[in-house]
Amino acid sequence: MDVLILYPQMVYKWGNVENNLFMSLVNAFRAAVSTLALPVMVKTFRYDMHSTTSYPESSRTPMGAQPLDRALICTAVLLELAGYVGYAV
């Protein structure tokens, strides 16, 4: 997070007020995505495990991460990496 604070100060000559507003905006969007967008995506794309009745109860429990979980984690890591590389270049 130090890069997110130091880079705008050096390049754009931002002061403390501008940096604090920028960090507040970034963290507000992170919180909004975490609390609003991700649950909607999970509810929309998650396979409904309880809709099938032909399988025994023990075979309905998932073993490991589901494909949606893996895709969300990989996408989040790649976007974070792209953001840090974008600031470094």
All heavy atoms as an XYZ file, in Angstrom:
694
protein
N       0.813     -1.196      0.000
C       0.000      0.000      0.000
C       0.859      1.264      0.000
O       0.348      2.326     -0.293
C      -0.922      0.012      1.217
C      -2.045     -1.020      1.136
S      -3.080     -0.789     -0.271
C      -4.470     -0.018      0.453
N       2.117      1.148      0.315
C       2.971      2.330      0.317
C       3.090      2.948     -1.067
O       3.163      4.171     -1.198
C       4.361      1.979      0.843
C       4.346      1.600      2.311
O       3.421      2.048      3.016
O       5.244      0.860      2.743
N       3.096      2.103     -2.095
C       3.196      2.609     -3.463
C       1.965      3.441     -3.797
O       2.068      4.473     -4.465
C       3.362      1.435     -4.451
C       3.283      1.913     -5.878
C       4.675      0.731     -4.197
N       0.786      3.009     -3.333
C      -0.442      3.756     -3.609
C      -0.442      5.131     -2.942
O      -1.176      6.015     -3.372
C      -1.658      2.964     -3.114
C      -1.992      1.707     -3.893
C      -3.140      0.981     -3.218
C      -2.342      2.031     -5.316
N       0.351      5.307     -1.930
C       0.420      6.600     -1.246
C       1.560      7.452     -1.798
O       1.389      8.648     -2.051
C       0.578      6.386      0.272
C      -0.666      5.687      0.822
C       0.808      7.701      0.995
C      -0.523      5.206      2.239
N       2.714      6.837     -2.019
C       3.884      7.604     -2.437
C       3.858      8.003     -3.910
O       4.307      9.089     -4.266
C       5.154      6.803     -2.147
C       5.444      6.565     -0.667
C       6.661      5.674     -0.512
C       5.649      7.875      0.060
N       3.347      7.131     -4.768
C       3.350      7.427     -6.208
C       2.565      8.694     -6.555
O       3.088      9.571     -7.252
C       2.826      6.213     -6.982
C       2.835      6.396     -8.474
C       4.009      6.259     -9.193
C       1.670      6.726     -9.161
C       4.029      6.427    -10.564
C       1.684      6.893    -10.537
C       2.864      6.746    -11.225
O       2.878      6.926    -12.578
N       1.306      8.848     -6.104
C       0.595     10.096     -6.433
C       1.238     11.338     -5.817
O       1.173     12.419     -6.402
C      -0.802      9.879     -5.860
C      -0.947      8.420     -5.720
C       0.417      7.894     -5.461
N       1.869     11.185     -4.668
C       2.539     12.337     -4.069
C       3.687     12.826     -4.941
O       3.875     14.035     -5.094
C       3.078     11.979     -2.679
C       2.032     11.955     -1.607
C       2.609     11.624     -0.243
O       3.729     11.124     -0.132
N       1.852     11.898      0.796
N       4.435     11.894     -5.498
C       5.590     12.283     -6.305
C       5.186     12.728     -7.711
O       5.695     13.717     -8.211
C       6.586     11.109     -6.406
C       7.154     10.671     -5.076
S       8.053     11.979     -4.239
C       9.431     12.179     -5.321
N       4.284     11.998     -8.355
C       3.968     12.273     -9.758
C       2.982     13.426     -9.892
O       3.176     14.326    -10.707
C       3.421     10.997    -10.437
C       2.917     11.298    -11.828
C       4.497      9.928    -10.471
N       1.904     13.397     -9.095
C       0.845     14.396     -9.235
C       0.944     15.518     -8.219
O       0.090     16.401     -8.206
C      -0.520     13.715     -9.116
C      -0.720     12.614    -10.124
C      -0.884     11.305     -9.706
C      -0.741     12.883    -11.486
C      -1.064     10.286    -10.617
C      -0.915     11.869    -12.405
C      -1.082     10.569    -11.965
O      -1.255      9.563    -12.873
N       1.942     15.455     -7.347
C       2.144     16.476     -6.293
C       0.909     16.590     -5.392
O       0.474     17.681     -5.048
C       2.465     17.842     -6.905
C       3.617     17.844     -7.858
C       4.923     17.540     -7.171
C       6.076     17.754     -8.139
N       6.957     16.632     -8.224
N       0.346     15.412     -5.041
C      -0.803     15.401     -4.149
C      -0.348     15.596     -2.717
O       0.723     15.162     -2.318
C      -1.546     14.070     -4.234
C      -2.373     13.906     -5.466
C      -2.515     14.792     -6.481
C      -3.176     12.782     -5.792
N      -3.358     14.283     -7.429
C      -3.779     13.057     -7.035
C      -3.437     11.577     -5.171
C      -4.636     12.148     -7.649
C      -4.284     10.686     -5.792
C      -4.884     10.982     -7.019
N      -1.207     16.235     -1.949
C      -0.959     16.385     -0.523
C      -1.683     15.305      0.264
O      -2.196     14.323     -0.281
N      -1.738     15.501      1.580
C      -2.382     14.520      2.454
C      -3.878     14.406      2.185
O      -4.442     13.302      2.217
C      -2.154     14.879      3.916
C      -0.717     14.642      4.334
O      -0.031     13.826      3.736
N      -0.269     15.362      5.348
N      -4.521     15.542      1.905
C      -5.968     15.520      1.696
C      -6.319     14.706      0.450
O      -7.212     13.841      0.481
C      -6.519     16.959      1.590
C      -7.988     16.951      1.225
C      -6.287     17.706      2.884
N      -5.613     14.944     -0.650
C      -5.886     14.222     -1.879
C      -5.585     12.739     -1.735
O      -6.339     11.881     -2.226
C      -5.076     14.810     -3.041
C      -5.505     16.185     -3.462
C      -4.841     17.295     -2.654
O      -4.012     16.990     -1.766
O      -5.153     18.461     -2.924
N      -4.482     12.407     -1.058
C      -4.154     10.999     -0.831
C      -5.213     10.307      0.012
O      -5.583      9.164     -0.264
C      -2.797     10.864     -0.136
C      -1.666     10.731     -1.118
O      -1.869     10.318     -2.253
N      -0.480     11.089     -0.684
N      -5.691     10.974      1.048
C      -6.710     10.374      1.902
C      -8.027     10.181      1.149
O      -8.704      9.162      1.324
C      -6.930     11.212      3.152
C      -5.764     11.113      4.105
O      -5.051     10.121      4.118
N      -5.569     12.149      4.908
N      -8.388     11.141      0.307
C      -9.596     10.979     -0.503
C      -9.455      9.818     -1.487
O     -10.382      9.030     -1.680
C      -9.911     12.272     -1.251
C     -10.431     13.431     -0.410
C     -10.536     14.693     -1.254
C     -11.776     13.073      0.183
N      -8.287      9.711     -2.099
C      -8.037      8.622     -3.043
C      -8.106      7.266     -2.348
O      -8.758      6.345     -2.841
C      -6.666      8.825     -3.697
C      -6.231      7.685     -4.578
C      -6.900      7.409     -5.752
C      -5.150      6.894     -4.224
C      -6.501      6.369     -6.576
C      -4.750      5.849     -5.029
C      -5.423      5.597     -6.200
N      -7.458      7.131     -1.219
C      -7.465      5.859     -0.493
C      -8.874      5.541      0.021
O      -9.277      4.368      0.025
C      -6.466      5.891      0.665
C      -5.019      5.948      0.209
S      -4.544      4.612     -0.890
C      -4.686      3.218      0.173
N      -9.617      6.544      0.442
C     -10.994      6.311      0.875
C     -11.852      5.809     -0.273
O     -12.663      4.894     -0.107
C     -11.596      7.591      1.443
O     -10.917      7.989      2.594
N     -11.675      6.385     -1.449
C     -12.430      5.964     -2.619
C     -12.079      4.532     -3.030
O     -12.962      3.718     -3.310
C     -12.157      6.926     -3.777
C     -12.987      6.754     -5.029
C     -14.456      7.045     -4.722
C     -12.494      7.669     -6.110
N     -10.795      4.216     -3.036
C     -10.358      2.860     -3.389
C     -10.932      1.843     -2.406
O     -11.480      0.811     -2.795
C      -8.815      2.779     -3.416
C      -8.338      1.340     -3.453
C      -8.260      3.555     -4.599
N     -10.843      2.120     -1.117
C     -11.333      1.178     -0.114
C     -12.853      1.102     -0.087
O     -13.412      0.047      0.220
C     -10.771      1.530      1.257
C      -9.287      1.242      1.333
O      -8.814      0.266      0.767
N      -8.560      2.095      2.007
N     -13.541      2.187     -0.424
C     -15.002      2.146     -0.496
C     -15.447      1.234     -1.639
O     -16.400      0.460     -1.488
C     -15.559      3.555     -0.687
N     -14.757      1.303     -2.784
C     -15.098      0.413     -3.886
C     -14.775     -1.040     -3.548
O     -15.524     -1.947     -3.904
C     -14.387      0.826     -5.172
C     -15.135      1.884     -5.926
C     -14.688      3.194     -5.933
C     -16.286      1.577     -6.614
C     -15.377      4.176     -6.611
C     -16.993      2.547     -7.309
C     -16.536      3.853     -7.303
N     -13.681     -1.279     -2.852
C     -13.369     -2.646     -2.429
C     -14.452     -3.186     -1.505
O     -14.870     -4.332     -1.624
C     -12.032     -2.689     -1.701
C     -10.849     -2.674     -2.592
C      -9.583     -2.846     -1.793
N      -8.434     -2.935     -2.659
C      -7.212     -3.130     -2.237
N      -6.975     -3.257     -0.955
N      -6.222     -3.203     -3.094
N     -14.892     -2.372     -0.570
C     -15.936     -2.804      0.360
C     -17.252     -3.041     -0.377
O     -17.963     -4.011     -0.088
C     -16.122     -1.758      1.459
N     -17.588     -2.172     -1.334
C     -18.834     -2.336     -2.085
C     -18.816     -3.617     -2.907
O     -19.801     -4.354     -2.951
C     -19.059     -1.119     -2.991
N     -17.699     -3.894     -3.549
C     -17.605     -5.115     -4.343
C     -17.675     -6.338     -3.441
O     -18.338     -7.324     -3.753
C     -16.316     -5.114     -5.190
C     -16.029     -6.478     -5.777
C     -16.424     -4.086     -6.295
N     -17.005     -6.281     -2.292
C     -17.011     -7.423     -1.377
C     -18.386     -7.695     -0.786
O     -18.751     -8.849     -0.576
C     -16.017     -7.194     -0.236
O     -14.714     -7.162     -0.741
N     -19.146     -6.659     -0.518
C     -20.431     -6.861      0.148
C     -21.617     -6.932     -0.804
O     -22.636     -7.516     -0.457
C     -20.699     -5.740      1.162
O     -20.675     -4.480      0.499
C     -19.680     -5.754      2.275
N     -21.495     -6.371     -1.999
C     -22.631     -6.355     -2.925
C     -22.419     -7.223     -4.154
O     -23.238     -8.092     -4.462
C     -22.919     -4.918     -3.364
C     -23.278     -3.934     -2.252
C     -23.393     -2.532     -2.803
C     -24.553     -4.353     -1.570
N     -21.339     -7.005     -4.871
C     -21.152     -7.670     -6.160
C     -20.802     -9.147     -6.012
O     -21.354     -9.992     -6.726
C     -20.073     -6.949     -6.966
N     -19.894     -9.488     -5.109
C     -19.504    -10.890     -4.979
C     -20.643    -11.792     -4.531
O     -20.817    -12.874     -5.108
C     -18.301    -11.019     -4.040
C     -16.960    -10.662     -4.662
C     -15.860    -10.769     -3.626
C     -16.655    -11.533     -5.844
N     -21.451    -11.430     -3.535
C     -22.575    -12.309     -3.194
C     -23.575    -12.489     -4.337
O     -24.116    -13.576     -4.517
C     -23.229    -11.612     -1.999
C     -22.142    -10.826     -1.386
C     -21.290    -10.377     -2.528
N     -23.808    -11.442     -5.112
C     -24.719    -11.560     -6.256
C     -24.134    -12.500     -7.297
O     -24.838    -13.359     -7.849
C     -25.010    -10.170     -6.860
C     -25.726    -10.290     -8.189
C     -25.825     -9.346     -5.883
N     -22.829    -12.376     -7.573
C     -22.183    -13.262     -8.534
C     -22.220    -14.710     -8.061
O     -22.487    -15.620     -8.847
C     -20.737    -12.830     -8.771
C     -20.595    -11.604     -9.617
S     -18.890    -11.062     -9.799
C     -18.046    -12.535    -10.266
N     -21.945    -14.931     -6.792
C     -21.942    -16.295     -6.264
C     -23.339    -16.885     -6.336
O     -23.528    -18.036     -6.722
C     -21.390    -16.311     -4.828
C     -21.659    -17.636     -4.149
C     -19.903    -16.014     -4.841
N     -24.349    -16.118     -5.967
C     -25.726    -16.618     -6.010
C     -26.167    -16.885     -7.450
O     -26.903    -17.822     -7.710
C     -26.667    -15.627     -5.348
C     -28.065    -16.157     -5.151
C     -28.774    -15.369     -4.090
C     -30.113    -15.948     -3.797
N     -30.069    -17.045     -2.867
N     -25.699    -16.087     -8.388
C     -26.089    -16.246     -9.781
C     -25.415    -17.449    -10.436
O     -26.066    -18.225    -11.133
C     -25.736    -14.979    -10.584
O     -26.388    -13.862     -9.980
C     -26.171    -15.104    -12.022
N     -24.120    -17.617    -10.213
C     -23.360    -18.609    -10.953
C     -23.086    -19.904    -10.204
O     -22.584    -20.850    -10.788
C     -22.021    -18.016    -11.409
C     -22.197    -16.884    -12.367
C     -21.846    -15.598    -12.001
C     -22.719    -17.101    -13.620
C     -22.002    -14.549    -12.884
C     -22.881    -16.054    -14.515
C     -22.525    -14.778    -14.136
N     -23.372    -19.967     -8.933
C     -23.081    -21.165     -8.150
C     -24.041    -22.285     -8.506
O     -25.228    -22.081     -8.669
C     -23.176    -20.845     -6.662
C     -23.165    -22.038     -5.774
C     -22.016    -22.338     -4.907
N     -20.828    -21.570     -5.006
C     -20.133    -21.194     -3.961
N     -20.556    -21.452     -2.767
N     -19.024    -20.549     -4.115
N     -23.517    -23.475     -8.614
C     -24.324    -24.661     -8.889
C     -25.156    -24.960     -7.648
O     -24.629    -25.038     -6.540
C     -23.397    -25.826     -9.228
C     -24.104    -27.152     -9.365
C     -24.890    -27.428    -10.466
C     -23.970    -28.111     -8.386
C     -25.525    -28.635    -10.591
C     -24.606    -29.328     -8.498
C     -25.377    -29.591     -9.603
O     -26.015    -30.788     -9.712
N     -26.438    -25.152     -7.844
C     -27.333    -25.426     -6.720
C     -27.200    -26.894     -6.334
O     -27.714    -27.777     -7.008
C     -28.778    -25.102     -7.091
C     -29.702    -25.171     -5.897
O     -29.198    -25.242     -4.757
O     -30.920    -25.148     -6.109
N     -26.533    -27.151     -5.232
C     -26.250    -28.516     -4.798
C     -27.497    -29.220     -4.273
O     -27.577    -30.428     -4.280
C     -25.189    -28.509     -3.699
C     -23.870    -27.904     -4.092
S     -22.863    -28.964     -5.108
C     -22.523    -30.285     -4.014
N     -28.488    -28.499     -3.768
C     -29.636    -29.113     -3.120
C     -30.798    -29.369     -4.078
O     -31.817    -29.889     -3.670
C     -30.094    -28.244     -1.956
C     -29.016    -28.052     -0.937
N     -28.545    -29.071     -0.159
C     -28.296    -26.960     -0.599
C     -27.587    -28.623      0.634
N     -27.418    -27.341      0.382
N     -30.649    -29.019     -5.348
C     -31.753    -29.214     -6.283
C     -31.824    -30.645     -6.800
O     -32.849    -31.072     -7.290
C     -31.642    -28.238     -7.447
O     -30.504    -28.546     -8.207
N     -30.725    -31.380     -6.720
C     -30.727    -32.757     -7.204
C     -31.113    -33.680     -6.060
O     -30.565    -33.611     -4.975
C     -29.340    -33.153     -7.737
O     -28.392    -33.008     -6.693
C     -28.949    -32.274     -8.912
N     -32.062    -34.559     -6.330
C     -32.514    -35.483     -5.292
C     -32.152    -36.918     -5.612
O     -32.432    -37.804     -4.831
C     -34.041    -35.377     -5.120
O     -34.647    -35.633     -6.377
C     -34.429    -34.012     -4.613
N     -31.511    -37.180     -6.762
C     -31.206    -38.545     -7.142
C     -29.929    -39.068     -6.489
O     -29.647    -40.246     -6.565
C     -31.082    -38.661     -8.658
O     -30.039    -37.840     -9.108
N     -29.146    -38.198     -5.860
C     -27.902    -38.622     -5.247
C     -28.088    -38.774     -3.749
O     -28.879    -38.076     -3.137
C     -26.794    -37.588     -5.500
C     -26.475    -37.422     -6.962
C     -26.798    -36.249     -7.623
C     -25.839    -38.430     -7.667
C     -26.510    -36.089     -8.963
C     -25.544    -38.277     -9.010
C     -25.878    -37.115     -9.645
O     -25.589    -36.957    -10.971
N     -27.336    -39.680     -3.138
C     -27.399    -39.782     -1.677
C     -26.868    -38.524     -1.017
O     -26.127    -37.746     -1.623
C     -26.518    -40.981     -1.352
C     -26.028    -41.530     -2.623
C     -26.499    -40.671     -3.738
N     -27.220    -38.336      0.226
C     -26.844    -37.117      0.970
C     -25.332    -36.943      1.052
O     -24.821    -35.841      0.962
C     -27.441    -37.179      2.383
C     -27.261    -35.908      3.183
C     -28.050    -34.738      2.632
O     -29.141    -34.953      2.092
O     -27.567    -33.603      2.749
N     -24.589    -38.023      1.212
C     -23.137    -37.902      1.388
C     -22.436    -37.463      0.103
O     -21.378    -36.863      0.159
C     -22.549    -39.224      1.861
O     -22.757    -40.218      0.870
N     -22.995    -37.745     -1.067
C     -22.323    -37.365     -2.311
C     -22.603    -35.921     -2.708
O     -22.020    -35.428     -3.650
C     -22.754    -38.290     -3.446
O     -24.121    -38.096     -3.728
N     -23.478    -35.227     -1.996
C     -23.785    -33.835     -2.332
C     -22.796    -32.854     -1.709
O     -22.770    -31.713     -2.090
C     -25.192    -33.467     -1.855
C     -26.251    -33.962     -2.779
C     -27.529    -33.259     -2.467
N     -28.549    -34.258     -2.202
C     -29.640    -34.040     -1.533
N     -29.878    -32.862     -1.022
N     -30.515    -34.988     -1.343
N     -22.026    -33.290     -0.753
C     -21.080    -32.369     -0.130
C     -19.882    -32.188     -1.054
O     -19.298    -33.165     -1.523
C     -20.610    -32.894      1.238
O     -20.033    -34.185      1.048
C     -21.771    -32.976      2.211
N     -19.510    -30.946     -1.344
C     -18.408    -30.711     -2.275
C     -17.063    -31.077     -1.656
O     -16.853    -30.910     -0.462
C     -18.493    -29.208     -2.564
C     -19.202    -28.637     -1.396
C     -20.111    -29.718     -0.874
N     -16.182    -31.590     -2.459
C     -14.833    -31.921     -2.024
C     -13.889    -30.870     -2.611
O     -13.599    -30.894     -3.794
C     -14.434    -33.319     -2.514
C     -15.340    -34.417     -2.011
S     -15.319    -34.575     -0.220
C     -13.695    -35.242      0.008
N     -13.435    -29.944     -1.804
C     -12.541    -28.904     -2.274
C     -13.294    -27.701     -2.809
O     -14.503    -27.587     -2.687
N     -12.544    -26.808     -3.425
C     -13.125    -25.572     -3.942
C     -13.892    -25.834     -5.230
O     -13.509    -26.658     -6.055
C     -12.035    -24.548     -4.199
N     -14.970    -25.122     -5.399
C     -15.759    -25.233     -6.618
C     -15.128    -24.371     -7.707
O     -14.354    -23.461     -7.432
C     -17.196    -24.807     -6.354
C     -17.904    -25.748     -5.402
C     -19.337    -25.344     -5.168
O     -19.772    -24.284     -5.622
N     -20.066    -26.168     -4.452
N     -15.461    -24.628     -8.973
C     -14.850    -23.859    -10.072
C     -15.089    -22.354     -9.969
O     -14.203    -21.563    -10.300
C     -15.516    -24.439    -11.319
C     -15.928    -25.809    -10.940
C     -16.271    -25.735     -9.480
N     -16.259    -21.933     -9.498
C     -16.512    -20.503     -9.362
C     -15.583    -19.883     -8.329
O     -15.037    -18.791     -8.548
C     -17.969    -20.256     -8.961
C     -18.337    -18.799     -8.698
C     -18.191    -17.970     -9.972
C     -19.728    -18.684     -8.142
N     -15.364    -20.572     -7.217
C     -14.465    -20.060     -6.188
C     -13.048    -19.922     -6.726
O     -12.381    -18.905     -6.496
C     -14.471    -20.982     -4.970
C     -15.823    -21.038     -4.297
O     -16.581    -20.049     -4.415
O     -16.122    -22.061     -3.660
N     -12.591    -20.930     -7.431
C     -11.246    -20.869     -8.004
C     -11.132    -19.741     -9.020
O     -10.129    -19.017     -9.055
C     -10.887    -22.207     -8.649
C     -10.627    -23.297     -7.636
C     -10.019    -24.520     -8.301
N     -10.897    -25.063     -9.333
C     -11.675    -26.110     -9.176
N     -11.727    -26.723     -8.022
N     -12.426    -26.548    -10.179
N     -12.149    -19.557     -9.847
C     -12.112    -18.487    -10.855
C     -12.096    -17.114    -10.190
O     -11.360    -16.221    -10.620
C     -13.304    -18.614    -11.792
N     -12.893    -16.932     -9.139
C     -12.912    -15.640     -8.442
C     -11.570    -15.347     -7.777
O     -11.072    -14.216     -7.834
C     -14.030    -15.616     -7.400
C     -15.453    -15.508     -7.933
C     -16.452    -15.647     -6.802
C     -15.653    -14.198     -8.655
N     -10.972    -16.349     -7.161
C      -9.683    -16.146     -6.499
C      -8.601    -15.828     -7.522
O      -7.816    -14.882     -7.329
C      -9.314    -17.381     -5.653
C     -10.254    -17.493     -4.455
C      -7.867    -17.313     -5.186
C     -10.155    -18.798     -3.711
N      -8.552    -16.584     -8.609
C      -7.536    -16.328     -9.645
C      -7.717    -14.954    -10.279
O      -6.740    -14.234    -10.518
C      -7.584    -17.410    -10.709
S      -6.974    -18.995    -10.140
N      -8.955    -14.561    -10.533
C      -9.219    -13.243    -11.111
C      -8.806    -12.136    -10.153
O      -8.191    -11.144    -10.572
C     -10.714    -13.115    -11.458
O     -11.069    -14.167    -12.357
C     -11.013    -11.775    -12.100
N      -9.108    -12.292     -8.883
C      -8.732    -11.276     -7.890
C      -7.220    -11.141     -7.796
O      -6.682    -10.022     -7.747
C      -9.324    -11.624     -6.534
N      -6.509    -12.255     -7.777
C      -5.049    -12.207     -7.689
C      -4.457    -11.563     -8.942
O      -3.546    -10.720     -8.848
C      -4.473    -13.622     -7.460
C      -2.974    -13.644     -7.638
C      -4.848    -14.119     -6.080
N      -4.965    -11.903    -10.109
C      -4.452    -11.313    -11.344
C      -4.725     -9.819    -11.421
O      -3.876     -9.042    -11.872
C      -5.041    -12.028    -12.555
C      -4.521    -13.441    -12.805
C      -5.280    -14.095    -13.963
C      -3.032    -13.424    -13.093
N      -5.905     -9.381    -10.975
C      -6.203     -7.944    -10.996
C      -5.345     -7.174    -10.001
O      -4.895     -6.057    -10.294
C      -7.689     -7.714    -10.722
C      -8.637     -8.133    -11.848
C     -10.086     -7.965    -11.412
C      -8.360     -7.350    -13.106
N      -5.110     -7.750     -8.834
C      -4.215     -7.102     -7.869
C      -2.804     -6.997     -8.440
O      -2.155     -5.959     -8.325
C      -4.185     -7.886     -6.558
C      -5.400     -7.703     -5.698
C      -5.443     -6.348     -5.014
O      -4.370     -5.798     -4.687
O      -6.550     -5.840     -4.818
N      -2.336     -8.072     -9.060
C      -1.010     -8.061     -9.667
C      -0.921     -7.026    -10.781
O       0.059     -6.279    -10.876
C      -0.672     -9.453    -10.199
C       0.688     -9.613    -10.856
C       1.796     -9.406     -9.837
C       0.798    -10.987    -11.485
N      -1.956     -6.959    -11.612
C      -1.961     -5.969    -12.690
C      -1.956     -4.544    -12.141
O      -1.299     -3.661    -12.692
C      -3.174     -6.185    -13.582
N      -2.672     -4.323    -11.055
C      -2.669     -2.999    -10.447
C      -1.300     -2.605     -9.910
O      -0.843     -1.476    -10.111
N      -0.629     -3.529     -9.242
C       0.697     -3.219     -8.714
C       1.720     -3.053     -9.821
O       2.580     -2.185     -9.749
C       1.149     -4.295     -7.718
C       0.463     -4.183     -6.386
C      -0.285     -5.226     -5.874
C       0.549     -3.014     -5.634
C      -0.915     -5.131     -4.660
C      -0.094     -2.897     -4.422
C      -0.813     -3.959     -3.930
O      -1.453     -3.856     -2.731
N       1.612     -3.876    -10.871
C       2.540     -3.723    -12.002
C       2.270     -2.411    -12.724
O       3.202     -1.728    -13.141
C       2.409     -4.932    -12.968
C       3.134     -4.680    -14.279
C       2.957     -6.186    -12.301
N       0.994     -2.019    -12.822
C       0.665     -0.754    -13.457
C       1.252      0.447    -12.727
O       1.670      1.413    -13.344
N       1.286      0.374    -11.411
C       1.892      1.467    -10.644
C       3.403      1.440    -10.740
O       4.070      2.465    -10.649
C       1.492      1.390     -9.171
C       0.228      2.159     -8.880
C      -0.933      1.501     -8.544
C       0.201      3.538     -8.945
C      -2.099      2.192     -8.270
C      -0.956      4.249     -8.684
C      -2.084      3.560     -8.347
O      -3.228      4.243     -8.092
N       3.987      0.265    -10.922
C       5.442      0.156    -10.966
C       6.021      0.617    -12.293
O       7.171      1.022    -12.368
C       5.861     -1.286    -10.701
N       5.206      0.571    -13.345
C       5.741      0.920    -14.683
C       5.701      2.412    -14.901
O       4.988      3.166    -14.467
C       4.912      0.204    -15.784
C       5.412      0.604    -17.157
C       5.011     -1.280    -15.601
